[in-house]
Every structure is written in C-alpha cells, then in structure tokens.
Amino acid sequence: MIEASSPSRGASTASVPDTGAGPRMSGRISLLELLSTVLAYSAPVAVVSGFIPFVIIFDGIGAPMVFLVAMLMMLLFAVGFTTMTRYVPNPGAFYAYISAGAGKVPGLGAAFLAIFGYLLLAFCTFPFIGVNFNALVTNTFGGPELPWYVYGFLSWAICGLLSYLRIDLSAKVLTIAMALEVIIVAIFNVSVVTHGGPEGFSATPFTWGAFTSGSVGVSVLFAVTCFIGFEATAVFRDEVKNPERNVPLAAYLAVLFIGVFYCVTAYLVITAVGAGAASALANKDPAGLFSAAVLQYVGKTGVDIVRVLLVTSIFASALSGQNIVSRYLFTLGSDGVLPKALAKIHPQHKSPFVAAMLVSAFWFVLMLVFIYLKTDASLLYGRVAGVGGFAVLLLMLFTSASVVMFFKRQGPVAASKWHTLIAPVLATVGLAVIVYLAISNFDLLIGGTKADALVLQIVTWGIFAAGMLLAMYYKRTRHATYQRIGGGEL
C-alpha cells in the first residue's frame, strides 16, 4: 500500500510548504515489481524485433559482442549511480544526483532534460502502438484497417487511468507483461538451441574480428539506448520496500538481465538464419527478421503471439514511462521548483495524480498536433525516440561526472575508490564517447536529415539551458526555492 507522507513520515499533505522539503511518496513495491517496472520501459520484445536487426546491420555478426560491451559500460555507470543512492536518498535520480554533485543550476537543467527525454520516449510509443496494433488486427485477426491514432488514443486512455491509480496496480500489470515477453523470446531461444541453425553453432560472433568488422561506434550507440530505463529505479525509491537494498540491486539486475538477454538473443537470431546470411537478411527486412526466425522455429502460432506481445510490450513501456515522468514532476513540485499542485497525492489511490494527469494532457495535445500535421507514424516514432534517447544519454554522462565531483567534495567516505572514483571516471569517459557518436550521427539516430538533426539538437540543449536559467532566476529572486533544488532543505 502506498501512502503519502511528509519528510518526517507523518500525515499526508496536499501541497508543499514554503520551507523545508515537501511531501514524499512511500509504498510497498517489491524488488520483482520494481525490476519489472524498469525493465518494461526497455520493451524487450520491441527491442528484439526492432533494435537487434539494426545492430546486426551496423556490426554484422558481431552484434552479441556489441551488447556485452554496452552492458559493461552500463555496469560501470551503475557503480557510481547506485553508490549515490546511499548518500543522496532522494527520489529525484538524475536531478538529485547532478544537483548534489555539479550544483543546483545544472541540477535543475538536468531535471528539465529528464522530463523532456522521458516524455518523448514514452510518447513515441503511442504511434508505434497504433501501427503495430493495426497490423495485428488486420493481419492476424482479419479486422478492419484503422488510422494509427485510434489505437494510440485507446492506449493513451488506459495508460492514463493506470497511472492515476495505485502504483502497485501498474507494477503488477508490468510484471505480467514482462513475464510474457521473456517467456516467448525464451521459447524461441530454446528452440534454436535445440534444433540448431543452418550453419550450426559458431563462436565467431564473440571474436574481436567480428566485433570490429562493422561500424562499431554506431552499433554500440544503438545498443546502449536499449538499456535506457534501468536508472529509473531511483525514481521509485520512496515507493519501494527496503530501498537501501532493493534500489541498487534492481539497477544491477536490470543491467545484467538486459545485457545477457539481448546478447544471447542476438546470437541465436544470427544462428537461426545463419551467420553468412544474417547481415543481408537484416538489411533486406529489419522489421521482419525476428518474425521470420520465429515462424521457422516456433511456427505461425509463435508469430501471432509475438505480434500480440509486441503491442503489449510497447504499451508497458509507455505506462512505465508515464510513471517515471509523473514522479519527476511530483518531485519538482514537492521541492517547490514547479507549481506545488504537482506534489498533490490522491487521498484514495495515493498516486501523484495531478502530475500523471498533466503528462496525459500533454500527450493528448501532442497527438492532436501530429494528427493535424498528418505526420507519418513511423517517421514520428524514429524522430521522437531518437531525441528522447539522446537526452537520457546526456543525463547519464552528466551524472557520472557529478558522482566524481560529489565524492571529491565529501572527503573520506565508507565507499571504496572503485565506487566513488575509478568506475565513475571510466563510465564518464565511455559515455562521453557515446555522446560524441550520438552528436556526430544524430541524423542517423533520428532517421532524419542533417537539418532536422541540427534543429532537434538545438531544442534539446535549449531545454537544458532553460532549466539552468530558471535555477539562476530562483537564486536571485527566490532563495528559499533555490535551496530546495535537488531535494535540499533550508
């Protein structure tokens, strides 16, 4: 059961006072439910169907190694990130950690960037749901063909309702969705292992030569974006049982699961179609590569199930994203940085219902705009997802650097140098390379032109700058509000 509480864990409050921290969430989400909530954001079936083929396109049969390298980089990031959860016990995640390490001005810029990135990443799922839901209805069930926004608005309504209700209900829905996704991919993997591929099993995909045979940088960039979401474990800190243990554990488990799951599945997809033909088939029909392999090894029923789970996978990602954004807005409202109404907690459902409704309203307006502009749903998904993913990558880079700065100021602490310096520095260097690759290949990341890439880059950095400018304004005119940025108290 989730209950609203003040910093002293007393009675629920409806708004943020003028001094001190505002209301905080509390709850009883289990480790499994937390893990499922953040894993659902990565949409495993959608990644297997949509991202693994692109990693194969860019790096050929070295794709499994690409996911392992991306996993190691994310594990390095997780070392510093999870260490911060012990010393900055606030649910603001990126916002709280960057504020604590780099300062309140970049911290509020990070909060704006986080809201922007997660809003876009979750929103882009609605046109994606629409396209895939329509394909499911017409191709599998022989139903009528409808515009993407019909199914998009249906998913939007259900997502909004669940985010308005208790978080443990959403967590249970996401746990079921995650279990079904993992089961169907596991059935495919076992079938390939049992029957073997046309060329048998080979260790070549795990060799250095295979890894460096293609566009390594671009393929690692795409692979890293598949991990986005695990860092949201800290956002739910106040709603988790035993957060000191379960938040860091869930982050590590999420990274390990995503990395191993995608590495193994990429290898078995390559094995299923044959190492010699994998790249050509991925280039010819990336969207159909996994479905064709499932048809061969599991049968038509397996393909139909994958189509259904692809829709539920994308929906689960949207629901998880809405819960994440709602809690960022709630935290900013609780800190008094944004309107205090965002910090209201529903008296019955104990959810940040005002923040959740605001997210739903924003998405509703955005869908109307894109419908009016007659934007192609596939184009919309690529552009919006690419920008949102880039924003989160920037936040990971800033957070790693902030970890180093935070512990340098703290002086001697119980944590080791590995946790406070070595791993965060290595993560910062690795993420800096990834961000450089993202900027250099932004047109490829968003599936647009160089002009599109420039405009969207300006917008992204502009959002970050807007948050910093607001923090500087508060510093000059509302010192009490400025002090609360990042969860700080007077």
N, C-alpha and C positions, 0 to 999 in steps of 0.2 A: 504494500500500500504506500502511495506517495503522499507526503504531506508537505505543506508549505511551512517554512519556519524562518524566523529571524536569525541573525548571526548567533544568538545565544540559544538557538534551537527552541525558542519559546513559541508563543502563539503566532498564527498566521497574520501577516499584514497585507494590506491591499496596495500600498504604494511605498515608495522609497522615502525615508525621512531626509531631512536636509543635512544631517550629519551622520557619519558612520556609514557602514555598508547597508545595503537594502536586503530584502527578503531572499532567502535561499531555498532551493528545492531540496527535498530529501526523499528517499524511496528504498525499495527492496528489490531492485533488479539483480538477478543472479549473474554470475560470471558467464554462463552459457548464453543468457539473454543479451547481455552486453556484447559478447563476442558476435552473436548472430546479427545484432543491430548494426554494428560497424562493418561486418563482412557483407551484409546485404547491400550496403552502399556501393561496394565494388562490383555488384551484379555478376556473379561468377559465370552463369550461362551466357549472358550477353558478351562477356569478355572472351570466353572460349569461342563463341560464334563469330564475334566481330573484331576482336583485337589480336588474337593469336595468329589469324591468317595474315594480318598486316605486319606483324613481327617476322613472320616467315618470308613475306615479300621483301622486306628490307635486309634481313640477315640470313635468309635461306634456312638450311637445316641446323644452323647454329642457334635457332630460337630458344631451345631449352636452356642453353648456357646464358642467354640474354636475361632470362627470368631469374636465374640463380645470381647473376651479378647485380641485378636490380634488387633482389632480396637482401643481399649482403649490404648494399648501400642503405636500404631502409632499416636494417638491423642496427647499423651504426647510428643512424638518426634516432632510432628508438632508445638507444642507450642514454643519451643526454635528455631526450624528451621525457622519458619515464623517471629519470632522476629528479627532474624539475617538479614532478607531481608530489614529491616528498617535501620539497622546500617551498613550493608555491601552491598550497592546497586550495586553489580556486578553480571553478569550472570553466574559466574563460579560454583554456587551452592556448592556442597561438597568441591571442590577445593578452592573456595574463602573463605568459612567459616572456614575450617580447617586451611588454611593459616593465617587467621585473629586471630584465637583462639590459635592454638597449635604452629604456626610458619610456616615459608616458607618451611623448609625442609620436615616435614611431609605433608605439603600442596601439594607440587609437587608430593610426593609419592601417595597422595590421588587422584590427577589428573590422574596419570598413572593407578591407580587401577580402577578409574571410567571408563576410556576409555576401559580398559580391560574387566571389568564386563559388561558394556552395549554393547560392540562389540559382546561378546559371547552370551549374552541373545538375542540380535536381530538376530545374525547369525543362532542360533539353530532353529529359526523359519522356515528357508528355507527347511531343510529336513523334518520338521514337516508338512509344507505346501505340500511338494511333496507327502508324504504318504497319507495325507488326501484328496488332490486333486485327486490323482489316485483312491482312494476309492470312491470318489464322482462320477467320470467319469464312472468307471466300474460298481458300484453297483446301482447308481441312474439313469444314462443315458445310460447304456449298451455299453459304449465306450470301446476302446482298453486299455489294461493294459500297462503302460509305467513306466520306471525307475523313481524314485523319483526326480532325478536331472533335468529331462526335465521340470517338473513344478517348481522345485526350481529355475532354471535359468530364467524361464519366470517371476516369481515373483520378482527375483533379478533385472531384467531389468526394470520392471515397477516401482519398489521401487526406483531404482537409478534415473530414469527420474523424478519422482515426487520430490525427494529431491533436484535435480538440479534446479527445477523450484521454483516458489514463495511459501513461507511457507503458505500463506493463502489458496493456492490450496490444499496443503496437509491437512491443518486444516479442510477444507470443506469435503474432502474425508473421513477423520477420524470421523468427526461429523456424517456423513451419516451412516458410518459403525457402529458407536457406537449406534446410534438410532435404527437401525435394530436389533442389538444384544439384546438390552434391551427389545425391543418390543416382540421378540419371547420368551424370558425367562419369560416376564411378562404374556404373553398369557398362558404359561404352569402353572405359579403360580396361576393365576386367575382360571384356570380350576380345579386345585387341591382344591383350596379353595371352589369352587362351588360344586364339587362332593364329596369331602372328600376322605379319604383313606380307605383301607380295615379294619383298626383298629380305624378309626376316628381320631379326633384331640386330642393330649395329650400335657400337659405341661412338661412331663418328660424330654425331651431333654434340657430343660432350668434349670434343677436342678443341684445342686452341685454334687450329686451322679453320674449323667450321665457324667458330665464334667470330673470327676476324675476316671471314670471306666476303661479307657484305657491308652495308652501311651501319657499322656498329653503333655509332653515336645516335642516329635517328631511331634505330630499333630499341636501344636502351631507354631512350626518351619515351617511346610508346609503352614500353614495359613498366617503367616507373609510374606512369599515370594509372596503371591498373591497380596500384597499391593505395591510391588515394582513398581515404575514409578511415583507415585504422587509427589515425591520430585523433579521431573524434571520441575515442574512449575517454579522454579527459573532459570533454564537454559534458558528459553524463555523470561526472564524479559525484555530485551531491545526491544522485538517484540510485546509487549502486551500493549493494551490501559490501561492507569492508573495503572501501575504495583504496586504502593504502596498499592492499594486496591485489585486489582484482583489476584496478585500472592499469597498472604496469603489466600485469600478467596477461590481460586481454590484448594489450598492444603487441606484446611479443608473440603471442599465439596467433594473432591475426596476420602479422607479417610472415611468420613461418608457414602458416596454412596457405596463404595466397601464393607465396613463392614456390613451395613444393607442389601444390595443386596445379598451378599453371605450368610449371616446368615439366612435370610428369605428363600432363595432358597434351602439351605441345609436342613432346617426344612421341607420344602414342598416336597423335593425329598424323605426324610425319611418317611413323611406322605403318599406319593404316593405309595410307595412299602410296607409300614407297618413297624413300629418300630421294631417289632420282627424279621423281615427278612432282614432289611437294611444292617446290618454288613455282613451277609452271602452272600447276593447278590453282595455287593461291593467287597468282597474278590474273589468271583467267576468270575465276569466280570466287573472290574472297568471302563474300557473304554466304555462298553455298558450300564451302569446303567442309565445314564440320557436319552439316546436314547430310552431305553425300557420304561421308565416312560413317555416320550413324546409320544411314539406310543400309549400307553394306554389312555392317557388323551387328546391328541390333534389329534392323527391319523397319518396315513402314510405321509400325506402332511406336517405335522409338523416336522416329522423326516427328510424328504427331505430338508425342509427349514433349519433345524438345521445343516445338513451336509454342505449346501452351506455357511451358516453363520459361521460355524467353520473355513472354509477356509479363508473367508474374515476377520474373527476375527484375525487369525494368521498373515495374510498379514498386517492388520492395526497395529499390534504390531511391525512387522518388520519395517514398514515405520516410526512409531513413534520413534523406537529405532535408526534408521539411522539419523533422525533429531536431536536427543539428542546427539549422538556421534559426529556428524558434528559440533555442536555448542561447545562441549568441545574442539575439535581440533582447531576450529576457535578462541576460547578464548585464548588457549595456544599460537597460532600463533600471535594473537594480543598483547599478553604480551611479545612476543619475546622469549619465552621459547623453542618453537619448530620453525621450519622454517617459516619465515614470509609469504611465499606464501600461507600458510593455512589461513591467515587473509584476503585474497582477496575476494571481494564481486562482484558478477556478475553485470555488468553495466545495464543489462535489467531486469533480474529476481530478483536482489537484494538478492541473496542467497549466503551462504558460499560455492560456487560451487567447489572450489579446495578441501576443506575438505570433501565434500559429495562424490566427485569422488574418493578420497583416500579410504574412507570407502568401496565404491563399489568394488574398485580394490582389497582390502584386502579380502573381502568376496569371490570374484571370484577365487582368488588363493587358498583360504582355501577350497572351494568346490572342486576344481580340485584335491587338495591333498587327500581329503577324498574319492573322486571317485576313484582315483588311488589306494588307500589303500583298496578299497572295504568295507568301513566301513558301518555297518548296520545303516540305517537311524534312527531307534527307539533308538538304543544304543547311537548314536551320539547326539540325542536330549537330552537324560537324562543326559549324562556326561557334555555336554557344558552348559546346562541350570543350572545345579546344581552348577557348578563353578562360573558362572556369578552371580547367585543369592547370593552366599556366599560373593563375592566381594562387592556387594552393601550393604549387611548386615554389613560387616566390616566398610564401609563408614558411615553408619548410626550411629554406635557405636562411631566412631571417631568424628563425627560431634556433637553429643550430648555432649561429653566430652569437645569439643572445645568451645561450647556455654558457658559452665560454666567458662572456662578459660578466654574467651574473656570479659565477663561482670565483672569478678573479677578484671581484669586489667583496665577496663573502669571507674570503680568507680560509683558514683551515676548517674543513667540514669532515663528517664521518665518511662520506663517499670517497672512493678512490680516484686517483688521477685519470684512470681509464674512463670513469663515468663523467668526470667534470671537465676534462681537457682533451685527452687523446682521441677518444671516439667522436666527441662533438667537432673537433678540428677536422678529422678525416671526413666526417659527414658534410661539413661546410664546404670543403674542397670538392668533394664528389657532387654535391648539389649545385655548386657554382658552375661546374662543367655542364650539368644537365640544363640549368637555366640558360647558359650561353647557347647550348644547342637548340633550346626551345626558341630563343630570340632569333637565332640565325635561320631556323627552319619554321618560323611561325606561320608562314603561308601554307606549308605542308601540314602543320599541326591543326589548322582550322579548315583546311581544304578550300582555301580561297586564293585571291590574287595578292601580289605584293602590296597593292594599295589598301586592300582590306586589312592585311596584316598590320600595316602602319597605323591605320585608324584605330583598330582594336587594341594595339599596344598603347596608344596614347590614352584611350579610355581607361585601360587597366591601371596604368601608372597614375592617371588623374584621380581615380578612386582612392588610391593610397595617399596621394597628396592631399585630398580633401579631408581625410581623417586627421592627418597631421596638422593641417591648418586649423581645424576645429579645436584640436588639443591646445594649440598655441593661443587661440582665442580664449579658451577657458582659463588658461594660465594667467592671462592678462586681466580678465574681467570676472571670472567665477572660480576663485582659487579653491574653494571647497569642492567643487565638481572636479576640478583638475586633479586634486589629491586622490579622488576615488577612482580615477582611471586605472584599469588593471586590477581592480578589486582592493585597492589600497584604502585604508581608513584614516580618518583625521587624527 
